């Protein structure tokens, strides 16, 4: 399925706070995510706590180490909600 990719203001605020190395890692993963947010290399999985809070299924993708990005699907839109360490799940 072809998705339209969007990001929330919270995502961009969190991205701006990442180190240069973390931002570079996120940019390296972006083409994989854009081609398929469920690509096995991303280790995409559902996050129950965020899903309950948002009232929709929230997914997390692995970027590197403890760095994750979370998103949800709304029809053909793929909306990135936040990026950071596991602490963003809380």
C-alpha positions, 0 to 999 in steps of 0.5 A, spaced: 500 500 500 502 507 498 502 511 504 502 519 505 507 520 510 505 526 515 508 528 522 505 531 528 508 537 531 511 533 537 515 528 532 518 534 530 520 537 537 522 531 539 527 530 533 530 537 534 532 534 541 536 528 538 543 528 537 546 529 530 548 522 531 541 520 532 538 524 527 543 521 522 540 514 524 533 516 523 535 519 516 538 512 514 532 508 516 527 513 513 527 510 506 526 503 509 520 506 513 517 510 507 518 504 502 514 499 508 513 501 515 512 494 516 519 492 513 522 486 518 528 490 519 525 496 522 522 490 528 515 494 527 511 492 533 504 495 537 505 499 543 499 497 548 500 503 552 500 508 547 494 505 543 490 505 549 492 512 550 490 514 543 484 510 542 488 507 536 493 502 534 500 505 535 506 502 532 513 503 534 519 502 529 527 500 531 532 506 529 538 504 533 540 502 540 534 505 544 532 510 539 524 508 536 519 512 532 512 511 533 506 512 528 499 510 527 495 509 520 489 512 518 487 510 512 492 511 507 496 516 512 502 514 516 502 519 521 509 519 525 507 521 533 514 521 536 521 519 536 526 518 542 528 512 547 523 507 550 521 513 555 516 516 549 512 509 551 510 512 558 
